[in-house]
């Protein structure tokens, strides 16, 4: 696990109130009760602050899984 993944897992763990070890790439918003619309916006905001990136509106809407978050974040870090 790299620093980026570890930092992301810290954010998700804090916002979704789950252990980092229980977070997998395939956790979906619609299947995880704590990942409601408010939690989603908090996650996006925390990621933007922690990594110094900005999510476009389309990207916020298109993120449905932890894997999606990792993919978008990796794309933003490669720019």
N, CA, C and O atoms as CSV, one atom per row, in Angstrom:
chain,resi,resn,atom,element,x,y,z
A,1,UNK,N,N,0.840,-1.177,0.000
A,1,UNK,CA,C,0.000,0.000,0.000
A,1,UNK,C,C,0.885,1.239,0.000
A,1,UNK,O,O,1.856,1.327,0.751
A,2,UNK,N,N,0.532,2.190,-0.852
A,2,UNK,CA,C,1.317,3.421,-0.909
A,2,UNK,C,C,0.689,4.503,-0.016
A,2,UNK,O,O,-0.387,4.305,0.549
A,3,UNK,N,N,1.366,5.630,0.099
A,3,UNK,CA,C,0.887,6.731,0.949
A,3,UNK,C,C,-0.480,7.243,0.520
A,3,UNK,O,O,-1.327,7.558,1.355
A,4,UNK,N,N,-0.685,7.322,-0.793
A,4,UNK,CA,C,-1.959,7.818,-1.305
A,4,UNK,C,C,-3.099,6.895,-0.861
A,4,UNK,O,O,-4.122,7.369,-0.367
A,5,UNK,N,N,-2.930,5.605,-1.033
A,5,UNK,CA,C,-3.956,4.641,-0.616
A,5,UNK,C,C,-4.189,4.707,0.886
A,5,UNK,O,O,-5.330,4.661,1.344
A,6,UNK,N,N,-3.121,4.812,1.645
A,6,UNK,CA,C,-3.241,4.847,3.097
A,6,UNK,C,C,-3.998,6.093,3.550
A,6,UNK,O,O,-4.850,6.018,4.435
A,7,UNK,N,N,-3.687,7.232,2.945
A,7,UNK,CA,C,-4.368,8.480,3.289
A,7,UNK,C,C,-5.852,8.405,2.914
A,7,UNK,O,O,-6.713,8.873,3.659
A,8,UNK,N,N,-6.136,7.813,1.755
A,8,UNK,CA,C,-7.516,7.654,1.315
A,8,UNK,C,C,-8.282,6.743,2.277
A,8,UNK,O,O,-9.416,7.044,2.650
A,9,UNK,N,N,-7.668,5.644,2.672
A,9,UNK,CA,C,-8.321,4.735,3.608
A,9,UNK,C,C,-8.570,5.400,4.952
A,9,UNK,O,O,-9.584,5.128,5.595
A,10,UNK,N,N,-7.660,6.268,5.389
A,10,UNK,CA,C,-7.869,7.023,6.627
A,10,UNK,C,C,-9.130,7.884,6.523
A,10,UNK,O,O,-9.939,7.930,7.450
A,11,UNK,N,N,-9.285,8.556,5.395
A,11,UNK,CA,C,-10.458,9.418,5.180
A,11,UNK,C,C,-11.731,8.581,5.175
A,11,UNK,O,O,-12.700,8.909,5.860
A,12,UNK,N,N,-11.725,7.500,4.400
A,12,UNK,CA,C,-12.914,6.659,4.307
A,12,UNK,C,C,-13.270,6.040,5.651
A,12,UNK,O,O,-14.445,5.963,6.010
A,13,UNK,N,N,-12.275,5.607,6.382
A,13,UNK,CA,C,-12.494,5.010,7.690
A,13,UNK,C,C,-13.138,6.020,8.640
A,13,UNK,O,O,-14.075,5.692,9.368
A,14,UNK,N,N,-12.629,7.232,8.623
A,14,UNK,CA,C,-13.140,8.282,9.511
A,14,UNK,C,C,-14.580,8.663,9.158
A,14,UNK,O,O,-15.427,8.778,10.043
A,15,UNK,N,N,-14.855,8.856,7.872
A,15,UNK,CA,C,-16.177,9.329,7.452
A,15,UNK,C,C,-17.226,8.214,7.535
A,15,UNK,O,O,-18.355,8.445,7.968
A,16,UNK,N,N,-16.841,7.005,7.115
A,16,UNK,CA,C,-17.809,5.904,7.076
A,16,UNK,C,C,-17.861,5.102,8.376
A,16,UNK,O,O,-18.684,4.198,8.524
A,17,UNK,N,N,-16.976,5.440,9.313
A,17,UNK,CA,C,-16.932,4.772,10.617
A,17,UNK,C,C,-16.732,3.258,10.498
A,17,UNK,O,O,-17.436,2.466,11.124
A,18,UNK,N,N,-15.741,2.882,9.668
A,18,UNK,CA,C,-15.371,1.477,9.512
A,18,UNK,C,C,-13.861,1.342,9.676
A,18,UNK,O,O,-13.118,2.303,9.475
A,19,UNK,N,N,-13.417,0.150,10.041
A,19,UNK,CA,C,-11.987,-0.105,10.159
A,19,UNK,C,C,-11.350,-0.082,8.778
A,19,UNK,O,O,-11.942,-0.540,7.800
A,20,UNK,N,N,-10.139,0.457,8.709
A,20,UNK,CA,C,-9.419,0.502,7.430
A,20,UNK,C,C,-9.292,-0.878,6.805
A,20,UNK,O,O,-9.365,-1.024,5.585
A,21,UNK,N,N,-9.101,-1.889,7.645
A,21,UNK,CA,C,-8.918,-3.257,7.156
A,21,UNK,C,C,-10.175,-3.797,6.466
A,21,UNK,O,O,-10.094,-4.745,5.685
A,22,UNK,N,N,-11.329,-3.198,6.750
A,22,UNK,CA,C,-12.595,-3.664,6.180
A,22,UNK,C,C,-12.960,-2.952,4.879
A,22,UNK,O,O,-13.985,-3.260,4.271
A,23,UNK,N,N,-12.134,-2.010,4.454
A,23,UNK,CA,C,-12.428,-1.244,3.241
A,23,UNK,C,C,-11.781,-1.920,2.042
A,23,UNK,O,O,-10.570,-2.141,2.009
A,24,UNK,N,N,-12.616,-2.244,1.055
A,24,UNK,CA,C,-12.134,-2.849,-0.184
A,24,UNK,C,C,-12.548,-1.984,-1.363
A,24,UNK,O,O,-13.430,-1.134,-1.242
A,25,UNK,N,N,-11.910,-2.203,-2.496
A,25,UNK,CA,C,-12.201,-1.412,-3.692
A,25,UNK,C,C,-13.635,-1.568,-4.174
A,25,UNK,O,O,-14.157,-0.680,-4.849
A,26,UNK,N,N,-14.280,-2.679,-3.840
A,26,UNK,CA,C,-15.622,-2.926,-4.370
A,26,UNK,C,C,-16.757,-2.482,-3.449
A,26,UNK,O,O,-17.918,-2.781,-3.727
A,27,UNK,N,N,-16.452,-1.778,-2.362
A,27,UNK,CA,C,-17.523,-1.231,-1.531
A,27,UNK,C,C,-18.249,-0.168,-2.352
A,27,UNK,O,O,-17.640,0.767,-2.871
A,28,UNK,N,N,-19.570,-0.337,-2.454
A,28,UNK,CA,C,-20.392,0.568,-3.262
A,28,UNK,C,C,-21.219,1.487,-2.378
A,28,UNK,O,O,-21.660,1.102,-1.295
A,29,UNK,N,N,-21.422,2.705,-2.858
A,29,UNK,CA,C,-22.245,3.675,-2.124
A,29,UNK,C,C,-23.623,3.118,-1.807
A,29,UNK,O,O,-24.077,3.209,-0.667
A,30,UNK,N,N,-24.294,2.545,-2.793
A,30,UNK,CA,C,-25.675,2.107,-2.581
A,30,UNK,C,C,-25.781,0.909,-1.643
A,30,UNK,O,O,-26.853,0.645,-1.099
A,31,UNK,N,N,-24.684,0.182,-1.449
A,31,UNK,CA,C,-24.706,-1.003,-0.589
A,31,UNK,C,C,-24.197,-0.734,0.823
A,31,UNK,O,O,-24.295,-1.601,1.691
A,32,UNK,N,N,-23.667,0.436,1.052
A,32,UNK,CA,C,-23.077,0.760,2.354
A,32,UNK,C,C,-23.894,1.891,2.978
A,32,UNK,O,O,-23.815,3.040,2.543
A,33,UNK,N,N,-24.675,1.553,3.996
A,33,UNK,CA,C,-25.632,2.491,4.580
A,33,UNK,C,C,-25.008,3.824,5.013
A,33,UNK,O,O,-25.608,4.883,4.825
A,34,UNK,N,N,-23.823,3.769,5.584
A,34,UNK,CA,C,-23.187,5.003,6.064
A,34,UNK,C,C,-22.734,5.913,4.923
A,34,UNK,O,O,-22.492,7.101,5.138
A,35,UNK,N,N,-22.618,5.363,3.708
A,35,UNK,CA,C,-22.160,6.155,2.568
A,35,UNK,C,C,-23.361,6.786,1.873
A,35,UNK,O,O,-23.689,6.445,0.736
A,36,UNK,N,N,-24.010,7.712,2.576
A,36,UNK,CA,C,-25.147,8.424,2.002
A,36,UNK,C,C,-24.647,9.658,1.252
A,36,UNK,O,O,-23.441,9.855,1.100
A,37,UNK,N,N,-25.579,10.482,0.788
A,37,UNK,CA,C,-25.178,11.632,-0.028
A,37,UNK,C,C,-24.323,12.628,0.760
A,37,UNK,O,O,-23.386,13.210,0.212
A,38,UNK,N,N,-24.639,12.824,2.027
A,38,UNK,CA,C,-23.847,13.759,2.836
A,38,UNK,C,C,-22.434,13.205,3.061
A,38,UNK,O,O,-21.448,13.931,2.932
A,39,UNK,N,N,-22.349,11.928,3.393
A,39,UNK,CA,C,-21.034,11.311,3.586
A,39,UNK,C,C,-20.222,11.377,2.291
A,39,UNK,O,O,-19.006,11.570,2.327
A,40,UNK,N,N,-20.893,11.218,1.153
A,40,UNK,CA,C,-20.196,11.264,-0.133
A,40,UNK,C,C,-19.546,12.640,-0.331
A,40,UNK,O,O,-18.387,12.735,-0.737
A,41,UNK,N,N,-20.299,13.695,-0.043
A,41,UNK,CA,C,-19.750,15.046,-0.205
A,41,UNK,C,C,-18.621,15.304,0.786
A,41,UNK,O,O,-17.647,15.980,0.454
A,42,UNK,N,N,-18.744,14.776,1.987
A,42,UNK,CA,C,-17.677,14.933,2.973
A,42,UNK,C,C,-16.424,14.198,2.508
A,42,UNK,O,O,-15.317,14.724,2.623
A,43,UNK,N,N,-16.591,12.987,1.985
A,43,UNK,CA,C,-15.448,12.218,1.475
A,43,UNK,C,C,-14.738,12.999,0.367
A,43,UNK,O,O,-13.513,13.128,0.376
A,44,UNK,N,N,-15.509,13.515,-0.581
A,44,UNK,CA,C,-14.928,14.277,-1.694
A,44,UNK,C,C,-14.180,15.496,-1.159
A,44,UNK,O,O,-13.055,15.772,-1.576
A,45,UNK,N,N,-14.798,16.215,-0.247
A,45,UNK,CA,C,-14.172,17.416,0.327
A,45,UNK,C,C,-12.886,17.074,1.067
A,45,UNK,O,O,-11.878,17.765,0.920
A,46,UNK,N,N,-12.921,16.016,1.859
A,46,UNK,CA,C,-11.727,15.586,2.597
A,46,UNK,C,C,-10.600,15.192,1.641
A,46,UNK,O,O,-9.436,15.512,1.881
A,47,UNK,N,N,-10.950,14.499,0.560
A,47,UNK,CA,C,-9.944,14.091,-0.431
A,47,UNK,C,C,-9.355,15.335,-1.103
A,47,UNK,O,O,-8.138,15.438,-1.264
A,48,UNK,N,N,-10.214,16.274,-1.492
A,48,UNK,CA,C,-9.719,17.494,-2.129
A,48,UNK,C,C,-8.751,18.233,-1.205
A,48,UNK,O,O,-7.702,18.696,-1.651
A,49,UNK,N,N,-9.095,18.343,0.066
A,49,UNK,CA,C,-8.222,19.037,1.019
A,49,UNK,C,C,-6.926,18.281,1.274
A,49,UNK,O,O,-5.855,18.886,1.322
A,50,UNK,N,N,-7.011,16.978,1.436
A,50,UNK,CA,C,-5.832,16.175,1.783
A,50,UNK,C,C,-4.843,16.062,0.627
A,50,UNK,O,O,-3.631,16.010,0.839
A,51,UNK,N,N,-5.375,16.024,-0.612
A,51,UNK,CA,C,-4.502,15.782,-1.766
A,51,UNK,C,C,-4.298,17.012,-2.651
A,51,UNK,O,O,-3.533,16.962,-3.614
A,52,UNK,N,N,-4.974,18.111,-2.330
A,52,UNK,CA,C,-4.822,19.318,-3.137
A,52,UNK,C,C,-5.339,19.161,-4.551
A,52,UNK,O,O,-4.741,19.674,-5.497
A,53,UNK,N,N,-6.460,18.444,-4.701
A,53,UNK,CA,C,-7.062,18.227,-6.014
A,53,UNK,C,C,-8.472,18.802,-6.003
A,53,UNK,O,O,-8.989,19.184,-4.952
A,54,UNK,N,N,-9.093,18.860,-7.184
A,54,UNK,CA,C,-10.468,19.332,-7.306
A,54,UNK,C,C,-11.250,18.351,-8.159
A,54,UNK,O,O,-10.825,17.999,-9.259
A,55,UNK,N,N,-12.388,17.913,-7.654
A,55,UNK,CA,C,-13.262,17.022,-8.402
A,55,UNK,C,C,-14.280,17.847,-9.178
A,55,UNK,O,O,-14.936,18.722,-8.614
A,56,UNK,N,N,-14.409,17.568,-10.463
A,56,UNK,CA,C,-15.461,18.178,-11.276
A,56,UNK,C,C,-16.799,17.554,-10.867
A,56,UNK,O,O,-16.835,16.448,-10.327
A,57,UNK,N,N,-17.896,18.269,-11.128
A,57,UNK,CA,C,-19.218,17.771,-10.758
A,57,UNK,C,C,-19.483,16.376,-11.317
A,57,UNK,O,O,-20.024,15.516,-10.622
A,58,UNK,N,N,-19.097,16.154,-12.583
A,58,UNK,CA,C,-19.329,14.849,-13.220
A,58,UNK,C,C,-18.571,13.738,-12.487
A,58,UNK,O,O,-19.071,12.621,-12.347
A,59,UNK,N,N,-17.384,14.053,-12.033
A,59,UNK,CA,C,-16.580,13.066,-11.321
A,59,UNK,C,C,-17.216,12.704,-9.980
A,59,UNK,O,O,-17.215,11.541,-9.578
A,60,UNK,N,N,-17.753,13.698,-9.301
A,60,UNK,CA,C,-18.404,13.448,-8.010
A,60,UNK,C,C,-19.578,12.497,-8.203
A,60,UNK,O,O,-19.768,11.569,-7.418
A,61,UNK,N,N,-20.357,12.728,-9.240
A,61,UNK,CA,C,-21.536,11.910,-9.518
A,61,UNK,C,C,-21.147,10.510,-9.986
A,61,UNK,O,O,-21.850,9.545,-9.687
A,62,UNK,N,N,-20.044,10.387,-10.710
A,62,UNK,CA,C,-19.632,9.101,-11.290
A,62,UNK,C,C,-18.904,8.184,-10.314
A,62,UNK,O,O,-18.636,7.031,-10.652
A,63,UNK,N,N,-18.579,8.653,-9.131
A,63,UNK,CA,C,-17.895,7.814,-8.146
A,63,UNK,C,C,-18.927,6.983,-7.399
A,63,UNK,O,O,-19.782,7.521,-6.695
A,64,UNK,N,N,-18.837,5.652,-7.560
A,64,UNK,CA,C,-19.778,4.744,-6.902
A,64,UNK,C,C,-19.097,3.747,-5.988
A,64,UNK,O,O,-19.747,3.135,-5.140
A,65,UNK,N,N,-17.792,3.577,-6.151
A,65,UNK,CA,C,-17.073,2.590,-5.343
A,65,UNK,C,C,-15.762,3.195,-4.836
A,65,UNK,O,O,-15.322,4.249,-5.297
A,66,UNK,N,N,-15.162,2.507,-3.889
A,66,UNK,CA,C,-13.832,2.904,-3.417
A,66,UNK,C,C,-12.849,2.831,-4.580
A,66,UNK,O,O,-11.972,3.686,-4.709
A,67,UNK,N,N,-12.993,1.819,-5.423
A,67,UNK,CA,C,-12.134,1.693,-6.600
A,67,UNK,C,C,-12.251,2.899,-7.522
A,67,UNK,O,O,-11.254,3.361,-8.077
A,68,UNK,N,N,-13.476,3.410,-7.684
A,68,UNK,CA,C,-13.670,4.622,-8.494
A,68,UNK,C,C,-12.908,5.804,-7.891
A,68,UNK,O,O,-12.266,6.570,-8.609
A,69,UNK,N,N,-12.987,5.941,-6.569
A,69,UNK,CA,C,-12.257,7.020,-5.903
A,69,UNK,C,C,-10.761,6.903,-6.161
A,69,UNK,O,O,-10.098,7.894,-6.469
A,70,UNK,N,N,-10.232,5.689,-6.035
A,70,UNK,CA,C,-8.798,5.475,-6.260
A,70,UNK,C,C,-8.412,5.811,-7.692
A,70,UNK,O,O,-7.371,6.424,-7.930
A,71,UNK,N,N,-9.253,5.409,-8.651
A,71,UNK,CA,C,-8.971,5.645,-10.064
A,71,UNK,C,C,-8.941,7.143,-10.362
A,71,UNK,O,O,-7.996,7.629,-10.982
A,72,UNK,N,N,-9.970,7.882,-9.924
A,72,UNK,CA,C,-10.037,9.318,-10.187
A,72,UNK,C,C,-8.874,10.037,-9.498
A,72,UNK,O,O,-8.258,10.928,-10.083
A,73,UNK,N,N,-8.581,9.653,-8.275
A,73,UNK,CA,C,-7.481,10.285,-7.557
A,73,UNK,C,C,-6.153,10.016,-8.256
A,73,UNK,O,O,-5.326,10.920,-8.374
A,74,UNK,N,N,-5.938,8.801,-8.715
A,74,UNK,CA,C,-4.695,8.459,-9.421
A,74,UNK,C,C,-4.580,9.276,-10.712
A,74,UNK,O,O,-3.492,9.734,-11.061
A,75,UNK,N,N,-5.707,9.459,-11.426
A,75,UNK,CA,C,-5.689,10.265,-12.649
A,75,UNK,C,C,-5.314,11.708,-12.327
A,75,UNK,O,O,-4.552,12.329,-13.067
A,76,UNK,N,N,-5.833,12.236,-11.251
A,76,UNK,CA,C,-5.556,13.619,-10.879
A,76,UNK,C,C,-4.100,13.804,-10.446
A,76,UNK,O,O,-3.515,14.865,-10.667
A,77,UNK,N,N,-3.527,12.789,-9.841
A,77,UNK,CA,C,-2.135,12.871,-9.418
A,77,UNK,C,C,-1.166,12.694,-10.577
A,77,UNK,O,O,-0.001,13.080,-10.484
A,78,UNK,N,N,-1.649,12.110,-11.665
A,78,UNK,CA,C,-0.764,11.928,-12.811
A,78,UNK,C,C,-0.770,13.142,-13.737
A,78,UNK,O,O,0.076,13.257,-14.624
A,79,UNK,N,N,-1.739,14.056,-13.526
A,79,UNK,CA,C,-1.824,15.277,-14.369
A,79,UNK,C,C,-0.678,16.227,-14.103
A,79,UNK,O,O,-0.601,17.289,-14.721
